Amino acid sequence: MEPPNRVPEGRFSLQLDDGEGARFLLIGCHQGLVLSRHRLLNQLLVWDPVTGDQHRFARPLGFETLGPSVHGAVLRAAGDVHHFQVVLVRTEISEQHSRAIASVYSSETGIWGNLMSTPLPPKASNSLLLFPPRINTVFPGVQVGDSLYWLLSGITAGILEFDLGRQSLSVIHVPVDIYARGSSHFTVMRADDGGLGFFFLSRFTTQLWKRKIDSDGVASWVMGRTFEIDKLFSLNSLKWGGVLTIRGFAEDNNVVFLSTATSLFMLQLESLQLKKLFDTTIVGFYHPFESVYAAGIGGGHGGPELLHNT
């Protein structure tokens, strides 16, 4: 893209004074901020690629390491563009119980809050998987209203909810019997009505679910739209490589990234418009960066430009 819709590529290359940039692993992007963890030092990094601001801080007590079982999300403090919060979550497995644990960091105070926990569901009766339930660290957390959501996978599938207002954890069941569908892909998302949604993909069959709350306060899943991607777009599944896989989700723009064995595509869920981005055989997950900022705030980084949710 050209200005004013473009930000210089160099601004998205993490540069640290101590040369440790390559040792940080990406956790996720949210509200124009990037959250990463250090491979060795048990440090977290929040980085604003637009302004170049960086904030490094240590892990909380109760998180012995920042290994692959740890997930999290960063979000800006309400009404304050200069401060942020980080919600860190992990699973704790023992012979007696399995539970999820969370802690919240505030950049304003520079400290972590108390640990919170909730039990994880037991093994599904029809699951053949042996490993314990864990937070799916492939997919980033999604914010819906005043809550953050992450996928749970393993011997059971579910959704972990962290309520920012109540500072509490809970587990929500998914609307589809995952293990009865064979090979499938799924992720949490923001529904078109602004509530919690669930994207389920089995080969080319797509289901969009919504979480609804009735007048009595009882929550349940409701089927939204369902469609066949290959039929909808008159695509030859063999030409596409035979199967689709979820590779990323841009929550603010309601866009899901899908790949075949040979290509990466972008599907806009409201309009159902599909766009091929490029050919690739590299398997990986993409973390879309979305941000809106005023022209001129990025001084010292190649001149003022305006980024529109890209």
C-alpha positions as CSV (number, residue, x, y, z in Angstrom):
1,M,0.0,0.0,0.0
2,E,1.0,3.6,-0.5
3,P,0.7,6.5,2.0
4,P,-1.4,7.4,3.9
5,N,-2.3,3.7,4.4
6,R,1.2,2.4,4.7
7,V,3.7,2.2,7.6
8,P,7.4,1.7,6.7
9,E,8.4,-2.0,6.9
10,G,11.4,-1.2,9.2
11,R,9.0,-0.1,11.9
12,F,7.8,-3.8,12.2
13,S,11.3,-5.1,12.8
14,L,12.0,-5.4,16.5
15,Q,15.2,-3.8,17.5
16,L,16.6,-4.0,21.0
17,D,19.7,-2.2,22.4
18,D,21.1,-5.4,23.8
19,G,20.6,-7.4,20.5
20,E,18.1,-9.8,22.2
21,G,15.3,-9.2,19.6
22,A,15.7,-12.6,18.0
23,R,15.2,-14.3,21.3
24,F,11.7,-13.1,21.8
25,L,8.8,-15.3,20.6
26,L,5.5,-13.7,19.6
27,I,2.5,-14.4,21.8
28,G,0.0,-12.1,20.0
29,C,-1.0,-8.7,18.7
30,H,-3.9,-6.7,20.1
31,Q,-5.0,-3.1,20.0
32,G,-1.9,-2.0,18.2
33,L,0.5,-3.6,20.7
34,V,2.7,-6.7,20.3
35,L,3.2,-9.2,23.2
36,S,6.3,-11.5,23.2
37,R,8.2,-13.7,25.6
38,H,11.9,-14.3,25.9
39,R,13.2,-17.8,25.1
40,L,15.5,-17.9,28.1
41,L,15.2,-15.0,30.5
42,N,11.5,-15.4,31.6
43,Q,10.8,-11.8,30.5
44,L,7.9,-10.4,28.6
45,L,8.0,-7.6,26.1
46,V,5.2,-5.2,25.1
47,W,6.1,-3.3,21.9
48,D,4.3,-0.6,20.0
49,P,5.6,-0.8,16.4
50,V,4.0,2.5,15.5
51,T,5.7,4.6,18.1
52,G,8.6,2.2,18.8
53,D,7.9,2.2,22.5
54,Q,9.1,-0.9,24.4
55,H,8.4,-2.2,27.9
56,R,10.2,-5.2,29.4
57,F,9.2,-6.9,32.7
58,A,9.6,-10.1,34.6
59,R,7.1,-13.0,34.8
60,P,4.7,-13.2,37.7
61,L,5.1,-15.4,40.7
62,G,3.3,-18.7,40.1
63,F,4.7,-18.8,36.5
64,E,7.9,-20.7,37.0
65,T,8.8,-20.4,33.3
66,L,7.4,-18.8,30.2
67,G,7.4,-22.0,28.2
68,P,5.1,-23.1,25.4
69,S,2.2,-23.8,27.8
70,V,1.9,-20.1,28.7
71,H,-0.4,-17.8,26.7
72,G,-1.6,-14.3,27.2
73,A,-2.9,-11.1,25.7
74,V,-2.1,-7.4,25.9
75,L,-4.7,-4.6,25.9
76,R,-4.6,-0.9,26.4
77,A,-5.9,0.5,29.7
78,A,-9.4,2.0,29.3
79,G,-9.2,5.6,28.3
80,D,-5.4,5.7,28.6
81,V,-3.2,5.2,25.5
82,H,0.0,5.4,27.5
83,H,-0.7,2.4,29.8
84,F,-1.6,-1.2,29.2
85,Q,-2.5,-4.5,30.9
86,V,-1.1,-8.0,30.2
87,V,-3.2,-11.0,31.1
88,L,-1.0,-14.1,31.4
89,V,-2.6,-17.6,31.5
90,R,-1.3,-21.2,31.8
91,T,-2.5,-24.6,32.7
92,E,-1.4,-26.6,35.8
93,I,-1.6,-30.4,35.6
94,S,-1.3,-32.8,38.5
95,E,-2.7,-36.2,39.5
96,Q,-5.3,-34.6,41.7
97,H,-6.6,-31.9,39.4
98,S,-6.1,-29.8,36.3
99,R,-6.7,-26.0,36.4
100,A,-6.0,-22.8,34.5
101,I,-4.2,-20.0,36.3
102,A,-4.1,-16.3,35.4
103,S,-2.4,-13.1,36.6
104,V,-2.7,-9.5,35.4
105,Y,0.1,-7.0,35.0
106,S,-0.5,-3.2,35.0
107,S,2.1,-0.9,33.4
108,E,0.8,1.9,35.5
109,T,1.7,0.2,38.8
110,G,4.5,-2.0,37.4
111,I,3.3,-5.0,39.4
112,W,1.4,-8.3,38.9
113,G,-1.9,-9.0,40.6
114,N,-2.9,-12.0,42.6
115,L,-3.2,-15.4,40.9
116,M,-6.6,-16.6,39.9
117,S,-7.6,-20.1,38.9
118,T,-10.5,-22.3,37.7
119,P,-10.8,-26.1,37.3
120,L,-10.4,-27.5,33.8
121,P,-13.0,-30.0,32.4
122,P,-12.3,-33.7,32.6
123,K,-11.5,-35.9,29.6
124,A,-14.2,-36.2,27.0
125,S,-15.6,-39.8,26.9
126,N,-15.1,-40.1,23.2
127,S,-11.6,-38.5,23.0
128,L,-8.7,-40.8,22.1
129,L,-6.2,-38.1,23.0
130,L,-4.0,-38.8,26.0
131,F,-2.4,-35.5,26.7
132,P,-4.0,-33.3,29.4
133,P,-6.1,-30.2,28.7
134,R,-4.1,-27.1,27.9
135,I,-4.4,-23.7,26.5
136,N,-4.0,-23.7,22.7
137,T,-1.0,-21.4,22.2
138,V,-1.3,-21.5,18.4
139,F,-4.3,-19.2,18.3
140,P,-4.2,-15.8,20.0
141,G,-6.7,-14.6,22.6
142,V,-9.8,-12.8,21.4
143,Q,-11.4,-9.9,23.3
144,V,-15.2,-9.7,23.3
145,G,-16.7,-7.0,25.5
146,D,-15.0,-7.1,28.9
147,S,-13.6,-10.6,28.5
148,L,-10.7,-12.4,26.9
149,Y,-11.1,-15.9,25.4
150,W,-8.6,-18.7,24.5
151,L,-9.1,-22.1,23.1
152,L,-8.5,-25.2,25.3
153,S,-7.5,-28.4,23.5
154,G,-6.2,-31.9,24.5
155,I,-8.4,-34.6,26.1
156,T,-11.3,-32.1,25.9
157,A,-12.1,-29.0,23.9
158,G,-13.4,-25.8,25.5
159,I,-12.9,-22.0,25.8
160,L,-11.2,-20.3,28.7
161,E,-12.7,-17.0,29.6
162,F,-11.1,-14.3,31.7
163,D,-13.5,-11.6,32.8
164,L,-11.5,-8.3,33.1
165,G,-14.1,-6.6,35.2
166,R,-14.7,-9.4,37.7
167,Q,-11.0,-10.6,37.5
168,S,-12.2,-14.2,37.2
169,L,-11.6,-17.3,35.1
170,S,-14.2,-19.8,33.8
171,V,-14.5,-22.5,31.1
172,I,-17.2,-22.5,28.4
173,H,-18.1,-25.6,26.3
174,V,-17.7,-25.4,22.5
175,P,-20.8,-25.8,20.4
176,V,-19.6,-28.6,18.2
177,D,-18.5,-32.2,19.1
178,I,-15.0,-31.7,17.9
179,Y,-13.8,-35.3,18.2
180,A,-16.8,-36.7,16.4
181,R,-16.1,-34.7,13.3
182,G,-12.7,-36.2,12.4
183,S,-10.2,-33.7,10.9
184,S,-11.4,-30.2,11.7
185,H,-10.2,-26.8,12.5
186,F,-11.8,-24.2,14.8
187,T,-11.1,-21.0,16.7
188,V,-12.9,-18.4,18.9
189,M,-13.8,-15.2,17.2
190,R,-15.9,-12.1,17.6
191,A,-19.4,-12.7,16.2
192,D,-21.1,-10.3,13.8
193,D,-23.3,-9.0,16.6
194,G,-20.3,-8.2,18.8
195,G,-20.6,-11.2,21.1
196,L,-18.6,-14.3,21.4
197,G,-18.4,-16.4,18.2
198,F,-17.0,-19.8,17.2
199,F,-15.6,-20.6,13.7
200,F,-15.7,-24.3,12.8
201,L,-14.2,-25.7,9.6
202,S,-14.3,-29.3,8.5
203,R,-12.6,-29.6,5.1
204,F,-14.7,-27.0,3.2
205,T,-17.8,-26.9,5.4
206,T,-17.9,-23.8,7.6
207,Q,-20.1,-23.1,10.6
208,L,-20.3,-19.8,12.3
209,W,-21.8,-20.0,15.9
210,K,-22.9,-17.2,18.3
211,R,-23.1,-17.2,22.1
212,K,-26.5,-15.9,23.1
213,I,-27.8,-15.0,26.6
214,D,-31.6,-15.3,27.1
215,S,-33.8,-13.2,29.3
216,D,-33.1,-15.5,32.3
217,G,-29.4,-15.0,31.9
218,V,-28.8,-18.5,30.5
219,A,-26.1,-18.7,27.8
220,S,-26.2,-21.1,24.9
221,W,-24.7,-21.5,21.4
222,V,-26.8,-20.7,18.3
223,M,-25.9,-21.6,14.8
224,G,-25.4,-18.6,12.6
225,R,-24.4,-19.1,9.0
226,T,-23.0,-22.3,7.4
227,F,-21.6,-22.5,3.9
228,E,-19.3,-24.7,1.7
229,I,-16.3,-22.6,0.8
230,D,-15.4,-24.5,-2.3
231,K,-18.9,-24.3,-3.7
232,L,-19.5,-20.8,-2.6
233,F,-16.5,-19.6,-4.6
234,S,-16.6,-22.3,-7.3
235,L,-13.2,-23.6,-6.4
236,N,-11.6,-26.9,-7.3
237,S,-10.6,-28.5,-4.0
238,L,-7.9,-30.6,-5.7
239,K,-6.4,-27.4,-7.2
240,W,-6.5,-25.9,-3.7
241,G,-4.6,-28.8,-2.2
242,G,-7.5,-30.8,-0.8
243,V,-8.0,-29.2,2.6
244,L,-8.2,-25.8,4.3
245,T,-6.4,-24.9,7.5
246,I,-7.0,-21.9,9.8
247,R,-3.8,-19.8,9.9
248,G,-4.9,-16.6,11.6
249,F,-7.7,-14.3,12.6
250,A,-8.0,-10.5,12.6
251,E,-10.6,-9.8,15.2
252,D,-11.2,-6.1,14.5
253,N,-11.8,-6.7,10.8
254,N,-13.5,-10.1,11.2
255,V,-11.1,-11.7,8.8
256,V,-9.9,-15.3,8.9
257,F,-6.7,-16.5,7.1
258,L,-6.9,-19.9,5.5
259,S,-4.2,-22.0,3.8
260,T,-4.0,-24.9,1.5
261,A,-0.9,-26.9,0.6
262,T,0.1,-24.2,-1.8
263,S,-1.5,-20.9,-1.0
264,L,-2.7,-18.4,1.7
265,F,-6.1,-16.8,1.5
266,M,-8.1,-14.1,3.4
267,L,-11.8,-14.5,4.0
268,Q,-13.9,-11.6,5.2
269,L,-16.7,-13.2,7.2
270,E,-19.3,-10.4,6.9
271,S,-19.1,-10.1,3.1
272,L,-17.8,-13.6,2.4
273,Q,-15.3,-12.2,0.1
274,L,-12.2,-14.3,-0.5
275,K,-8.9,-13.0,-1.6
276,K,-5.8,-15.0,-2.4
277,L,-2.8,-13.3,-0.8
278,F,0.2,-15.4,-2.1
279,D,1.5,-18.8,-2.9
280,T,3.4,-20.5,-0.1
281,T,4.3,-24.0,1.1
282,I,5.5,-22.8,4.5
283,V,3.3,-23.9,7.3
284,G,2.9,-21.3,10.1
285,F,0.5,-19.1,12.0
286,Y,0.0,-15.5,11.1
287,H,-0.6,-12.7,13.7
288,P,-2.3,-9.8,11.9
289,F,-1.4,-6.4,13.4
290,E,-4.3,-4.0,13.6
291,S,-4.1,-0.4,14.7
292,V,-5.5,3.0,14.1
293,Y,-3.4,6.1,15.1
294,A,-3.2,9.8,14.4
295,A,-0.8,11.1,11.8
296,G,2.4,12.5,13.4
297,I,2.6,10.4,16.5
298,G,5.3,8.2,15.0
299,G,8.0,10.9,14.9
300,G,11.5,9.7,14.5
301,H,10.5,6.5,12.6
302,G,10.5,7.6,9.0
303,G,7.9,10.4,9.1
304,P,4.2,10.6,10.0
305,E,1.9,8.2,8.2
306,L,-1.6,6.9,9.0
307,L,-2.3,3.2,9.4
308,H,-5.8,2.0,8.9
309,N,-6.4,-1.4,10.6
310,T,-3.8,-3.2,8.6
